[in-house]
Amino acid sequence: MPLTIDAKEFKELPWKNGKGFTREIYCIPNEASPDLFNFRLSMATVSQSSPFSLFPGAERFLMLLEGNGFRLKFEDQADAILSSPFDSLTFEGEEMIHCELLGGKCLDFNVMTNRSWGSSVVSSSLLKVGESRRFIATCDTFVFVYCPNPFLLVLKAKEEYVLEATENMVVIEISVTRKHFH
């Protein structure tokens, strides 16, 4: 049976840049440095335009959940605009990025994976009332269910779970492959 983490268990933490707060959903800390992590899932309310915090060595996935969105101004590439719910983008944590709100605060979902530790593949889908979806984990799998009462399912390799929608929900599946160290 997979581990279920409810929204009331998410931890509120300040951003590295001090410009806001994130709700940490799940974290695998870095054994060598407790201030760092190997893998982290979080949601953040972005209420002002500001630079993104830097996370050197991390591959980042960002998805807009609510709000009018934002323009991400990269130092060395074209701007990216996430303006509709569930628009997403993958980028490197060491990128210098300025986030410009397009009209009011937004809520986003984040996946950060330390590239020297492993890799993540993220997919999302809508599950409508009455529908169900079977998950069969081939590796560590995290299923974030975004609905009025969001929660996270944590499945280990070979675990199975059937999610039945009692309301419309966005399902974000993150498959994590850890690098093997010899």
Buried (B, 14 or more C-beta within 10 A) or exposed (E): EBEEBEBEEBEEBEBEEEBBBBBBBBBBEBEEEEEBBBBBBBBBBBBEBBEBBBBEBBBBBBBBBBBBBBBBBBEEEEEBBBBEBBBBEEBBBEBEBBBBBBEEBBBBBBBBBBBEBBBBBBEBEEBEEEEEBEBEBEBBBBBBBBBEEBBBBBBEEEBEBEBEBEEBBBBBBBBBEBEEEE
